[in-house]
């Protein structure tokens, strides 16, 4: 059985929204690697706004490294 990423995302995002609502956060955000146009398009179609580009540092077993991301935000009011 194969699950398409869009199917999985379509199911997971509403579940995550329920958790954000329950935690009283007013804005949710998610990271998308700069250049991942397919994911960015998907998020945009689902009400997320590309708020800015920023750099996050990710830790690995060999050290940390910077990754440029698009920060998508969505009001949780």
Buried (B, 14 or more C-beta within 10 A) or exposed (E): EEEEEEEEBEEEBEEEBEEBEEEEEEEBBBBBEBEBEEBBEBBEEBEBEEEEEEEEEEEEEEEEEEEEBBBBBBEBE
